[in-house]
Amino acid sequence: MTLHKPVTPPPDPRREAAEALELFDLASTILRRLLEEIRADAPAESARELASYTKDVSQALKLLVTERQNVEKLAREQSGGLCAGALDLGAARDEIGRRLARLRHAGDD
């Protein structure tokens, strides 16, 4: 009996890193909105709870930033084709697009 395994292409580290970075951006946006909602909806009597929620959300945002930096560092290390100091124009274009989207979103408020 012969077993045939489906051929799966090897994972592309750059694509996986880009997807992870998009997820970090989404999670960061969600956490920021949650923090804004908590601050806006909190009655004066729940100041202690608000402080606790604010602390938890802030810690989650810090963790996201740290993990995002780790993914970016790993992506740079695995890019292979780029020598030290070379510009990754695709990554720069993606980052500019993300920042423009944030600015547009901030202007909608």
C-alpha positions in Angstrom: 0.0 0.0 0.0 1.4 3.4 -1.0 0.5 6.5 0.7 0.6 9.8 -1.1 0.9 13.0 0.8 -0.4 16.1 -0.8 2.3 18.4 -1.9 2.1 21.7 0.0 4.3 24.6 -0.8 6.7 25.7 1.8 5.5 28.7 3.9 6.6 32.1 2.7 8.0 33.9 5.8 7.5 37.3 4.3 3.8 36.6 3.6 3.3 35.1 7.1 5.0 38.1 8.7 2.8 40.5 6.7 -0.3 38.7 7.8 0.9 38.8 11.4 1.5 42.5 11.2 -1.9 43.1 9.8 -3.4 41.1 12.7 -1.4 43.2 15.1 -2.7 46.4 13.6 -6.3 45.1 13.8 -5.9 44.0 17.4 -4.3 47.3 18.3 -7.2 49.2 16.7 -9.7 47.1 18.5 -8.0 47.6 21.9 -7.8 51.3 21.4 -11.5 51.5 20.5 -12.3 49.4 23.6 -10.3 51.7 25.8 -12.1 54.8 24.3 -15.5 53.2 24.8 -14.7 52.3 28.4 -13.5 55.8 29.2 -16.6 57.3 27.5 -19.2 55.1 29.1 -17.8 54.8 32.6 -19.9 56.3 35.4 -18.1 58.3 38.1 -18.7 55.5 40.7 -16.7 52.9 38.7 -13.4 54.8 38.6 -11.6 51.9 40.2 -12.9 49.5 37.6 -12.1 52.0 34.9 -8.5 52.2 36.1 -8.2 48.4 36.2 -9.6 48.1 32.6 -7.4 50.9 31.4 -4.4 49.2 32.9 -5.3 45.8 31.3 -5.9 47.3 27.9 -2.7 49.4 28.1 -0.7 46.3 28.9 -2.3 44.4 26.0 -1.3 47.2 23.7 2.3 47.2 25.0 2.4 43.4 24.4 1.1 43.9 20.9 3.8 46.5 20.1 6.5 44.2 21.5 5.3 41.2 19.5 5.0 43.4 16.3 8.6 44.5 16.7 9.6 40.8 17.1 7.8 39.9 13.9 9.3 42.8 12.0 12.8 41.8 13.2 12.2 38.2 12.2 10.9 39.3 8.8 14.0 41.4 8.2 16.3 38.5 9.2 14.5 36.1 6.9 14.2 38.4 4.0 17.5 36.9 2.7 17.6 38.9 -0.5 18.2 42.2 1.3 21.6 43.1 2.4 22.2 45.2 5.5 21.0 48.7 5.0 19.0 47.9 1.8 15.6 49.4 1.4 12.6 47.1 1.3 10.3 49.2 -0.9 7.4 46.8 -0.6 7.5 46.9 3.2 7.8 50.7 3.1 4.9 51.0 0.8 2.8 48.7 3.0 3.7 50.8 6.1 2.9 54.0 4.4 -0.5 52.6 3.4 -1.2 51.5 6.9 -0.3 54.9 8.3 -2.4 56.7 5.7 -5.3 54.5 6.5 -5.0 55.4 10.2 -4.8 59.1 9.4 -7.9 58.8 7.2 -9.7 56.9 9.9 -8.7 59.5 12.5 -10.0 62.3 10.3 -13.4 60.6 10.0 -14.1 61.0 13.8 
